[in-house]
Amino acid sequence: MKNIAVQKGLSHVAAYLKNAGYRVFEFDTSQKNHGDFFDGFDAVVFTGLDDNVMGIQNTRVNVPFIEASGMTPEEIKDAIERKLQ
């Protein structure tokens, strides 16, 4: 079972992914400041409402980030599956 981190506020996405068989953990942006926070996840889903909400430019992880703005839960699931292949 894949572990997916989903930013709080995307509860509809979290629910969809749970129903699709993923283990989902909702996080808030303050948790991203812990250097190894994302290491336990197979993918991270976040919104793009703030250009650098995740600190991606400063974060070095080998986890795929999925920017969810404008995407349906189905499209997000498809993007996760493509990135995890």
HELIX and SHEET records of a PDB file:
HELIX    1   1 SER A   11  ASN A   19  1                                   9    
HELIX    2   2 THR A   29  ASN A   33  5                                   5    
HELIX    3   3 PHE A   37  GLY A   40  5                                   4    
HELIX    4   4 ILE A   56  ASN A   58  5                                   3    
HELIX    5   5 PRO A   73  LYS A   83  1                                  11    
SHEET    1   A 4 ARG A  23  PHE A  27  0                                        
SHEET    2   A 4 ASN A   3  GLN A   7  1                                        
SHEET    3   A 4 ALA A  43  PHE A  46  1                                        
SHEET    4   A 4 PHE A  65  GLU A  67  1                                        
END                                                                             
